[in-house]
Amino acid sequence: MTAPQNPSSTAATPAGATTTAPADYPPSTRAGKGLFGVAGTGDTSGFGGLVRQRPVTDAPPRPFGGYLDEVHDALEEAYPQFGEAIEKVVVHRGELTLHIVPERIAEVCRVMRDDPALRFELCSSVNGVDYLGQDERRLHVAYQLTSMTFRRRVRLEVAVSPAAPQVPSVTGVYPTADWQERETYDMFGVIFVGHPNLTRIMMPDDWEGHPQRKDYPLGGVPVEYKGAEIPPPDSRRTYQ
């Protein structure tokens, strides 16, 4: 038995959709609502009720707690340029994030790896984030470092703008960052200066744009499903 068809309903424009999506996005609030900040779409997935807290950006008071103070103080002692290289320190949910001046990221990583009091031997991941509408330097790169000696973790983060997306490569310090920097370049357009072979690894070499930037068009094609035609994503939702 097939579901009844209603051609008029398939042609209706969902409430809240705009013709210029995904370039338009809802205004920033203290707590965004919904999975993508959508409103008025009649979403029945359950994601529309989510409330997303904005990330903590204020410098926390000392002590941070646990081993976080030891890591902070050990880096400050081992790296004389600490005050010039560290933009801010964030502690959230028991995790330490050090925001680094982009030009200093490779230097900081080398100290994090080699200093006997730190010993962060492994860079387990390098990934990009696009804070469109929240930060002028909207393209962030996060480095997850692990100390197998002391069983500790710390996050380093740098921020650049789309107009000047250059960041020094850390492959000379952490060889594991090789393919991860390539993926971040491919998806976000961050250029890792000094990388031995910075190429696309997911999209074709002649592909234009970087698909995980939030102002990248969603595109897509209409899909017919059980007699109903589902329009492409960029014509039925406004994404944030």
N, C-alpha and C positions, 0 to 999 in steps of 0.2 A: 504494500500500500504506500503510495507516494504522498508527500505532504502537499497540501493545497498551495497553489501559486497565487501570488498577489503582485502583479507587475507594477502597480502604482507604488507599493511600499518599497520596492527595490530601487526605484528611481528617486526616492525622497532623499534630501540632503540631511544628514544627522545634525541635530542641534549642537551648536558649539563648534562646528567645522568652519574653516575659512578657506578661501580660494588660494591663499598664499602659503598655506602650511607646507613644510614645517618651519619656514622662516620666521613666522610669528610665534611667540611663546608668551604664556601668561606672566604677569608681573611677579617679581620675586616677593615672597612673604617670609615671615619668620619660620613658618612651618608650611611646606608645600603639601598639597592634598592630592591623592591619587598617584598611580604609578608613574604617569608622565605629566602630571599637572593638568589633566584634562578636566573639563566641567561641562555638564549639560549634554553629554553624549548618549545617555541612556545605557551606560556600560553596565552589564550584568555579570561581569567576570569576578567581581568582588574586590578588584584592585582599586576601584574608585574610592573606597573608604580608607585607604592607607593615609597616614599622616607621617611625612618625612621631616625629621628635625634637621635644621641646618647644621653643618659641621662646626665644631668648636674652633674658634680662631684666636681667642684671648690667651695670653701667656699665663700658665698656671702658677700658683704659689709653690714655693719649696717648703717641705720636701715633696717630691713627686710620688714617692712610695716604691717599695720593692727595689729592684736593681736599677731602676731608671736613673736615680741620682748618681749611682756609680758610673754608669755609661756616660752621662752628661759630663761629670767632673773629670773622668779619664780622658775624654776627647778634648776638653778645654785645656788640660795639662799637657797633652801630647801634641796639640796643634796650636802653635803660637798665633796663627791668624784666625782663631776661633771667633773673636768678636767681629771681624770683617766678613767672615764667610757665612755665619749663621744669621739668617733673616729673622727667624722666630722659632720658638719651641712650643709644641702643642702636645699635651697629654690628654688623651680621651679614651675612656673605657680600658684603662690599664695599658695603653700603647703609647710609646714615645715616637713622635714625628719631629725630625729636625728639617726645617725649611732652609735650603742652601742657596746661596748665590750661584746661578747656573755655571759661571766660569770656574767655580771652585769645586764642582762635584767630584771630579776625578781625584783631586788632591785629598778631599775628605775621605773618599772611599779607600784610598791607599793607607791613610792613617788608621781607619777603622779596621782594615785587614791586618796591618803589620804590628800595631802597638800591642805589647804583651798584656796590657790590662783590658784590651778590647777584644781582639781576636775574632772579628767577624769575617770568617773565612769564606762564607758562601753568600753570593747574591742569588736568591732563589727566584726572583722575578723582577722584571722591569715592565711597567705598563703606563699607558697614558690615560688622562682624564681631561674632558673639555668642560670648563665651568663657564659656558656661554651665559652672558647676562649677569654674572656674579663677580667676575674678576677681569680687569683689563688684560692682564697676562693670563688668558683663559686656558692655555695649554699647559697642563701639569704633567710631570713625569715622576712616578713613584718607584723607589727602589726598596725592595724588601731584603734586608740583610739578616743573616743568621750566624750566630756564634755557636759552632758545634762544640767548642772547648768549654764554654760556660753555659751552654743551653739557653741562650738569650736571643731576642729578636728586637730589631729597631727598624724604623722606616725613615728613609731620606726622601726629600721631595724638592723639585725645582719647578719654576714657573717661567714660561716665555710667552711672547705674543705671536700671533700668526704672521705679523710683519717681520719678525726677527726670531724664527723658531730654532736657532742654533743652540746645541748643548754639547759639551765635550763627551766623547764616548768613554765608557768605563771598561771597555773590553780588554784594555791592557792590564787592568787590575783584576777584573772578574771575567774570565773567558765565557762563563755561562750567559753573559749579557749579549752575546753576539746575535743570536737569532731573535732574542726578545727586543733588542733595539731595532732590528729590521722590521719586526711586526709593528712596533710603535711608530716608526717612520711611515710605513705603508698605510696604517689606519688613521693616524693623526697628523702626519706631515711634519713631525719633529725631526730635524736634521742633526744627526749625531756626528759631530766633527771628529775626524780621526778614526772612524770605523773602518776596518779593513776592506769591507765590500758592502756598502750600504745600498741594498736593492730591495725592490718589492718582493715579497714572498707569498702573498695571498692574492693580490690583484695582478692583472696583466701589466707588463712593463709600460704600455702606452695608455694606461688608465688615467683619466683626469680626475683630480680631487682625492679626498681622503675620507672614506665612508663612515668612520666613527666620529667625525666632527659633527656637532649638533646642528649646524646649519647646512649639512649635506642633504640634498633632496632624497626623500625616501624612495620615490619612483614606484616601480612595480607595474603589474598588469592586472586587469580585471579577471576574476576567477569565478567560474560558474559552479555552483554547488547546490545540488538538489533543486534545480530549477530557478534558483535565485542567483543574481549576479552581484558579486561582492566587489566594490570598486577598489582601486589601488589605495594603499595606506595614506599617501599624501593628499588624497582628496576626501578623506572621511574623518580625520582626526587632526587636532593640533597638538604637537608633541613639544615637550619642554626638555 
